[in-house]
C-alpha cells in the first residue's frame, strides 16, 4: 500500500481536486423496484448486470466543491508523493451525532490502492473527535463500485431518495456506528 498522507484541505487544493476525473466505470447498477399497495409499501434494489460497461458521471457538478467549500464541516485530502490524489467531504449537524460523507473521490489511476479506505477511516476519526456516533455514506445507485466499497467497510443500507440529485440519479445511503 502506498504511503498516503491525509490532511485538512486548503484553498489551493480546490483546483487540483476539481480536475480529478470524478466518473467511474461499472458493469452493474442497482435498479429500484417499488410496490405501493393499499396496506403495504415496499422498495427493493437489485444489482443488475449491464450488457456492456458504462461510464457513470458524478451525480453533482464538480464545481460544487468550490461553491460549497465554506459550507462543509470537513474536507480531507489524500496526498501521495506531494500530489493531491483524492478527497472526502463530510458534514455533521444534519442528523444527531451523525457525520454525513457527501463526496469520496479518488483519481482513477490511484483507485484500488487503499486511498478511499484511508480517507473514510480519517473522516470517521474526525467524526468521533466531533462526538459523532455514526457515519453515513451517500452514493448514486449507478455507482456499483462505491456500493460494494461501502458494504466491504461494514456500512449497512439504510435508505434511498429517488429525487435527491439534480441528475435524477437515485441516492443510496449506507451507515454504520463508528464508536
Order of alpha helices (4+ residues) and beta strands (2+ residues): beta-alpha-beta-beta-alpha-beta-beta-beta-alpha-beta-alpha-beta-beta
